[in-house]
Amino acid sequence: MNKIDSYHFGTVVVNGQNYTSDVIIFRDKVNDNWWRKAGHELHLEDLTEVIAEKPEVLVVGTGAFGLVKVLPEVKPSLEAQGIQLIAEPTDEACNIYNQLCHSQRVVAALHLTC
């Protein structure tokens, strides 16, 4: 199971491994090459890989200063598929992911900078 060791602007450490680009953290793997359709907007199509995993919860890290905007259609579409969406600045998102990863199927999609 993946656990976030730490997060600082531009870097997240997962199970001792440093990542310096935006990531999606799954239970058993990390996608360290996550790009969004539009840099600071989260579109549903940016989450195809997440949706395929069928998590109970998706935790989105919106950046150190919360600049990533989750588009309005994302939350209802995820909820219709049984996926709860939590979107918070990345430091808080990391804490939430670590709290939930022991009891739920959770995925984290993290923007590491702004």
C-alpha positions in Angstrom: 0.0 0.0 0.0 1.3 3.4 -0.9 1.7 6.0 1.8 2.8 9.6 1.4 5.9 10.3 3.6 6.0 14.0 3.0 5.0 16.9 0.7 6.9 20.2 0.1 6.3 22.6 -2.8 7.3 20.7 -5.9 8.1 17.4 -4.3 6.1 14.5 -2.8 7.8 11.5 -1.2 5.8 8.2 -1.5 7.2 5.1 0.2 10.7 6.7 0.3 10.6 7.6 -3.5 10.8 11.3 -4.5 8.5 12.6 -7.2 8.9 16.1 -8.7 6.1 16.1 -11.3 2.4 15.8 -10.7 1.3 12.3 -9.6 -1.6 10.0 -9.3 -1.1 7.7 -6.3 -2.9 4.3 -6.5 -2.9 1.6 -3.9 -0.1 -0.3 -5.7 1.5 2.1 -8.1 2.3 5.7 -8.8 1.8 7.5 -12.1 4.5 10.1 -12.1 3.7 11.5 -15.5 0.2 13.0 -14.9 -0.7 15.8 -17.3 -4.0 17.6 -17.4 -5.8 18.8 -20.5 -5.5 22.4 -19.2 -2.8 23.0 -16.6 -4.8 24.5 -13.7 -8.2 23.0 -14.5 -9.2 19.5 -13.7 -11.4 18.0 -16.4 -13.2 14.6 -16.2 -11.0 13.3 -19.0 -7.9 13.9 -16.9 -9.2 11.2 -14.5 -9.7 8.3 -17.0 -7.1 6.2 -15.3 -8.5 7.0 -11.8 -12.1 6.1 -12.8 -10.9 2.8 -14.3 -9.6 1.8 -10.8 -13.0 2.4 -9.3 -11.9 3.9 -6.0 -14.3 4.8 -3.2 -12.6 8.2 -2.8 -10.5 10.5 -5.0 -8.5 13.0 -3.2 -7.3 15.9 -5.4 -4.4 18.0 -4.3 -5.1 21.4 -5.9 -1.6 22.7 -5.4 0.3 24.5 -2.6 -1.9 27.6 -3.0 -5.0 25.8 -4.3 -4.8 27.1 -7.8 -6.1 24.0 -9.6 -9.8 24.4 -10.2 -12.0 21.3 -10.4 -14.5 22.0 -13.2 -18.2 21.9 -12.0 -19.1 18.8 -14.0 -16.4 16.6 -12.4 -17.9 16.1 -9.0 -21.4 15.0 -10.0 -20.0 12.7 -12.7 -17.7 11.0 -10.2 -20.4 10.7 -7.6 -22.7 9.1 -10.3 -20.0 6.4 -10.5 -19.8 5.9 -6.8 -16.6 8.0 -6.3 -16.5 10.6 -3.5 -14.4 13.6 -4.5 -12.3 15.6 -1.9 -10.4 18.5 -3.3 -8.0 20.4 -1.0 -4.7 22.2 -1.2 -2.0 19.5 -1.7 -0.6 19.5 1.8 -4.1 18.8 3.3 -4.9 16.4 0.5 -1.8 14.3 1.4 -2.9 14.2 5.1 -6.4 13.1 4.0 -5.1 10.4 1.7 -2.9 9.0 4.5 -5.9 8.9 6.9 -8.1 7.1 4.4 -5.7 4.7 2.7 -5.9 2.2 5.5 -9.7 1.9 5.5 -10.9 2.8 2.0 -10.0 2.3 -1.7 -8.6 5.8 -2.2 -6.6 7.4 -5.0 -4.7 10.7 -4.8 -4.2 13.0 -7.8 -1.7 15.7 -6.7 -0.6 18.9 -8.3 2.8 19.6 -6.6 3.4 23.3 -7.3 1.2 26.4 -7.3 
